[in-house]
Amino acid sequence: MPEAAWQAPAAIILAAGRGERMRPLTDACPKPLLPVRGQPLMQWHARALAAAGVRRIVINTGWLGGQIRQWARAQAPGGAGGIQRPPGLPAWPELILSEEERDFGYTLETAGGIARALPRLAASSPDVFWAVAGDIHAPQFPFAAQDAARFAASGLLAHLWLVPNPPHHPAGDFALAPGGLLQAEGARHTFSAIALYRRALFEPPWCSIAPGNPQGQPAPLAPLLRRAIAAGQVSGQLYTGEWADVGTPQRLAALNA
């Protein structure tokens, strides 16, 4: 399918974490709803995804998930909080919740949460989807449909956006090989927590969790990515736009200064 005709895939905003380093701010407010420059942190992602043509956004919830449910209801047409409708957008994105705290009473970590949400993502994106952490700030990231089309055609399992290493993470996470694949060795950059994934990465043989994670198995993402990188199945690129990991009250204050 030509890139110009590619329909934007679905997306998941990862919003289940407790945000321990953000306490006491997160004692009463889930981290993705902390205000950044006048709007909740995760609303920046929702608006950008909507502007990019994404029609379904899945949000996994955990800590203080009821507040995220209220936020999601407010985004519907006629709601009180509304994601502003970008010009030319033919439809609002559908917001679907994957409520880990209701289903299991605990959160499933990143890979476990994505595996749980796969059936909801597959309803409109049978093969590839966007994933973005609800606690980062990247206001100009485009979530371009052309990037999703290229990734789908590549046959790879994941495509990660890396950023220059921030002061709090000088060692970085992954290195970029000359051909665009990620590797463990070399000059490392930091994973931005923005990625395109293929559904197969979260299914056997790469992931041992049963489809839809019915047992609520928690699982981190990093070991899964490292296995796929070692097999030459993960590509990446460097993103140099505005980006921040809003991990502490001090970083939040700096964004809002």
N, C-alpha and C positions, 0 to 999 in steps of 0.2 A: 504494500500500500504506500503511495507517495506520502512523504512527510507532511505535505500541505493538507492532505485529507485525513491525517491521523486524528482520531478523537482522543482527547486527554483522558488518561486512565484515572481510576479512583485514587484516593490518598488516605493515609492514616496519620493522624496527629497523636503522638504518644503523650498522654497526659495523666498517667496513673500514679506517678511517683510521689513520695512523701515530702521531698525537698528538705531533708534534715539540715543541710548547711544554710538554708534560708531562714531557719527559725530565729526569732519568734514570729516572723512575718507569715510563715506557712502554718502556724498553729491554728489560724482562723480562716485562711484563704489558700486554696490549692495554688501551687506555684504557677501553673499556666495562666491563671487569672490575675496575677499581680499586674498592676498597671504600669505600662511603659509608654511614655509620651502620649498620654491621654486615652489609651485603650488597653484592654487586657492583652497580655503577651501573646496568647494563642490566637487572638483575633487578627493580628498581623498576618499569620499564616493563612487563616481562613479566607481573608480578603484576597490575598495573593493567589491562592489556589482557585478561588472563584473567578478572578480576572483572567487566569490562564485557561479557563474553560473546563475545570474539573467539576463534575456534576454530582459526585458522591464523596463525602468526607466521613470516614469512620474515626471516632475518637474513643480511645480506651480510657476508662476511668478507674480510680482507686481511692486515694486519700481525698476526703471531702467531695466525693463524686456527685453528691446532690447539688452542689453549687455549679458544677459543670453541666448537669442536666438542666438547671434553671437557665444558664447562659445559652445553651443550645436551643431551648424553646424560644428564647428572646430573639434568636437570629432568623426565625421563620418569617416569611412575608407577613407584615402587620404586627410583628413582635416589637417589644419595647426597645431592644438593644441593637437591632438590625445591622448585619453586615451591609455596608453601602453597596448597592448594585452597580457594578462597573458598566460604563456605556457599552451598548451592543450585546450585553449578556442575555441570551434568550431565556435562561431559566436559572433559578436559584440552586445552589448545591444542596443536595439532600444530606442532612447531618444524621448519622447513625451512631448510636453509642454501643460500645462493648463494655459492659459494666462488671468489671472483675470483682469489685467489692460486694456487689449484690449476688453474683453467681457463686463466689467462693469464700468471701470474707477476707481475702488477701489479694495482693497484686502478683502478677505473673512474670515480672521482669520483661525486658524488651522482646526477646525472641518468643517467650511464652505468650506474651500479649499479642504479638503479631500473628502467631499461629492460631490463637483463639479468634482473632478478628478475620481470618482468611475467608470464611464463608460469606461474610458481609461485604468484603472487598470484591470477591469473585462475582457478585451479582452484577457488577458493571465493568469489572476489569478481570477477565478470566485468567490473564497471564502475568501482567506487570502492574506495579502500583508505586506511587510515591510514598515515602515515609519521612516524617520530620518530627523532631523532638519538640514538645510544647514549651520547653524552657530555654530555647535559644531565640535570639533576635537577629533576623536577616531581612530587613525591610525591603530590600531591592531584589531579592532572589526571585527569578522569573517563573520557575516551575514550567519551563517551556515544553510544549507538546512535541516540538521537533526533537528535543533531547530524549523524550520517552520513546519516540518512534525509532531513533537510532539505536537506543538500548534494546528495544524489542527485537530489532533485526540482528543484533550482535550475537544472540544466543547465550550471552553470559548470564550469570546468576545475580550480579549486583553491579551497580555503578554508584560510586561514592564521591561526594564533593568534599575536598579537603581545603583547609584554610591555613594561612601562616600561623605558626605556633604562638599562642598568646602567652603572656608572662607567667600565668599560673600552670601552664602545661608545656614547658620548653622542650621536652623530649619528643613530642609528637606521637603519632600512632602508626601511620603507614607511609611507605615510600612509593613514589611514582616511577615506574620503569619507562624507558624512552618510548615504547610503543603504546603507553597508556594503561597498561595493566598495573595493578598494585602489587607490591612485594614487601616482605618483612624487613629486608636489609636495605640500607642506603639512607639518604637524608630524608628524615620523616617530617610529614606535615600532620596537622591535627584533623581528625574526622569532624566534620561540621555538624553531624547528626542530621544531614539531609541526604537522601539516597533514593535511587530507584532499585526496586527488588523484583526478581522473578519469583512467582509463587513457589516454584520447585525448591527454592532454597530452604523453605520452611516445611518441607515434606521429606519423607524417606527417599533416598538414602542419606541426604545431607542432614536432616533433622529427624530425631527419633520420636518426636511428639506426634501423637495420633491426630489425624485431620480434625481441625476445629478445637483441638486441645480440650476434649470433654472432661478430662480428669483434673484440669487446672494445674498443669505441671509448670512451675516456674523455670525459666531458662534464660541465661544472659545471651546477648547477641555476639559479643566479642569472640568467643571460641568458634562459633559458627562461621563468622567472617574469616577468621584465620585459616580454617580448613579450606574454605573456598578460595582464598588467596593463594594458599600453597598449591592448589590444583590449577591455578591460572584462570580462575573463573570470575574474577572481580576486576573491573576497570575503575578509573577515577580521573578526576581533573581538579585543578587548583582554582578555587574561588577567591577573588581578592576584593569583593564588595564588602559593604559594612556587615559585620557579623560579631555577635557576642554570646558567650555562654553565660547566662544570667544565673550564676551559681551561688552567689553570696549577696547579702544585703548591700555590701559595698559596691559590687558591680551593678546592681540595680540602681543604686543612687547615682552612680557615674553616668548611666544611660539617661537618667531623668534630670541630670544637672543642667 
